[in-house]
Amino acid sequence: MLVTGVLKNTSRRIWAFILPILLIQTANKNGQALLSSLPAERGVAECASTLAAALKLARQRHFEAFVLDLRRLHLDGATAVRQLRQHDELAAIVVVGAQASLEERLRLLEAGADDYLCEPLSEKELAVRLRVLLRRTALLQHTLILGDLELDLVRRRATRQGKPIPLTARELAVLECLLRHAGQAVSRARIFEEVWKREPNAATTNIVDVYINYLRAKVDRDFEPKLIRTVYGLGYLLAAEQQRTA
């Protein structure tokens, strides 16, 4: 699920951001209704029917928020929240459940949940609360850092060793994708999907190699250590230190 919003920086320019959300609940008609109630103007829903499936998805891609629907999931809510929080310390976690005691709500919040909504559920209220939480999350995560490389997501500026690196909007998008998956091999198909998928006349995945070369010329050529590496048969890896890939 993708939610759109805006952030303002100190120069009063406005930048759009796109935030993926993972809904964790059993598959049923009510679940589809909950998915469709969230604002998803620029993306498709991501849904997992078990906590294990949700954690597997979360290891494969980055989510800015988790919506945990406990109404039909047979698991302990606080335990589930703790596992999600251990996976991501900054992602927003919203729990949806039936009427719960004050003690139970406090237990969920202490486990790491950011908000709790109970029945009767207002899908509109859920969407609004998510937007509020995601604005705060975006402010906390407005800079991606790997070693001496920094990318300010609000000002859309990259620096290395404190020196500005002039990048085009497309180069910034590719660099952001690699930074969000830092330490992991990212396939050309994944980079292409995240950067070019919303364009009806997008080129083939070969364009990814072109932009990786552009980035290497600007991010790596005049600096040590080299951060962008080719993982043959897999794609590309952004890492500050040498590491083995199987």
N, C-alpha and C positions, 0 to 999 in steps of 0.2 A: 504494500500500500504506500503510495507516495503522497505526501502532504506538501503543498506549496505555501510559501510565506515570504516575508521580507525582513531584512536587517538593515539598519542605518549605521554608517560609520561616521567618524568625526568630521569628515568633509561634507556630510549630508547627502552623499550619493546613496542611492538605494540599490541593493543587490538582491536578486532572487535566489532562493535556495530550495532544493528538493530533498525531502527527507523520507527515506523508506521506513515503513512500519511493519512489524510482524505480528499478526493476530494468532493467538494460540487458543484453539477451541475445537470441539468436535464438529464434524461436518454435518450440517443440517440446514433446513430452510431459515431458521432464525440466525444461524451463522452467516448465511449469505446476505440477509437483511442488515446485519451489523456491519459487514464489509461494505455494502453499498451505501451505508449511511455516512461513512467517512469520506472526506473530500479527496478524490483521486483523479483530478483533472488531467494529470500528466503521467499516469503510470498504471500498473496493474497490481492487484492485491497479492500479498504473500500470506499464506495461511498454513499453519501446522496443526495437526489434530492431536499431537502428544507433545509432552515436554521434551522427550528425547529427539523427536523430529525437529522441534524448534531449535534446540541447541546445535543440531547438525547443520541446519540452515544457517544459523548465526556464525558457525565456523567457516562457512563457505563465502559469506558476504557480510557487509556491514549494515546494521540496522540502527537507526536513531532512536527507536522506541519499540517496546513490546507491550501488547495489550493481552493480558492474561485473563481469559474468561473461565472462571471457576464454576460456573453454574452447572456444567455438564462434564467437567473433568474430574475424575476420581483420583485426586492427589491432594497432599497437604499444601495449602497455598503458601505458607511461610517458607517451606522447604523449596518450593518451585521458585519463589522470588529470590531466595538466597543463591540458587544455582544460576539464575539469570544475571544477578548482580555480580557474582564471581566472574562470569564471562565478560561483562562490560560494566565498568564502574560508573560511566557517565550517561549511558542510555536511559531514557525515560521509561519507567515501568508503571503502567496503569492496570489495576486489578478490577475486574468486573465480577460481581458475585451477588448472591441472594442477601437478604437481610442478615446482618452479622452483629454480634455484640460489640460493645466498645473495646473489650479486651482483645477480641479477634482482629478488629481493624487496627488496633495499636500494634499487635503482633506482626501483621503484614507490613506496616509502615516501618517498624524497627528492623524487619528483615531486609528492607531496601526498596520497598515500593514507594513511588512518588505520589500516588493518588489511589483512592478507592471509590468506586461507584456501585451502588446496590439497586436492586429492583424496588419500584418500577424504574426501568432504565430509560433514560432519554438519550437516543442516539445523537441528537443535536448537541446535548451537553457534553457527551463524550468527545465529539469532534472539537468543540471549543476548548475543552480542558487539554486535549492533546496539543492543540496549536500553542497554548500558553506554555506548556511544559517544553515543547520543542524550541520555542524562542529562547528559553533559558538555556537549554542544552546546546543550542547553536552558539550562543554567546560564550559558553564554557569551552567549546571545542572549535573556536574560530581560527585557531592556528594548528597546523599539522607540522610536526617536527621529526626529523630523522637525522641524528648526528648534528652537523652544522648547517643542514638544509632546513629552511622554514618556509611554509606556505601560509600566508594570511588569507583565509577564505572570505573575509569581509572586504578587505581592500583589494583582493585578487592580486597580491604581490608576492613574489618569491625572492628569497635571499639565500646566499650561501657564504658562510664566514662573515656575515654581516653586510656583504656586498649585494646590491640589487641585481637581479637577473631579469632582463626584459624578455617576457614571454607573451606570445599571442594568446587569445582566449582559448583556442584549441589546445595549444601546448599546456596551458594551465590545467585544462580539464584532464588531459592524459596524465600529467604529473599528480594531480589530486587522486586519480584512480590508483596509481602506483603507491602513493603515500598511505591511502586508506587500507591497502593490502600489504604494507611494508613487511618484509621478511617472508613473504609468500610468493611463489611463482604464479604469475597472472597470465593466462592464455591470451593470445591475440583476439580470440573470439570474445572473451570477457571484456577486454579493453574496448573493443569495437562496440559491443552492446551498451556499455555504460556511457560512452562518449558520443557515438554516432547513431544510436538506434532510433532516436526520435526524428531523424531526417528521412523523408520519403525517398530522396535521391542520393542517399549515402553511397560512398564507394565501397569497394570490397575490403576485407580485412588486411590487404596489402598496405593500405594507407596507414595502418598502425606502425609498420616498420619505418615508414617515412618520418612519422612524427617522433618516434623513439630516437631516430638519428638527429632530428632537430634538437631534442632535449639533451642528448649526449653532448652536442656541440656547445650548448649553453650551460648545462648544469655540471658536466664532468670534465670537459676538455682542459680547463685551466685550474682544476682543483684535484686534490688528493684527500682521501681515497676515492676511487671511482665508485659511484653508487648504483648505476644502472647496469645490470648484467643480463646477458642472454642465457636462458636455460633451454638448451637444445631439446626440441621435441615437446616443450611445454609452453614457453613464452618468455616473459621478462620478469626480473626480480629486482626490487629496490631494497638494498640493505647497506648498513653502515660498516659492517664487518664481514669478512669472508665466511661463507657458510656452505656446507655441503647440501646438495639437493639429490634426492633419490630418483 
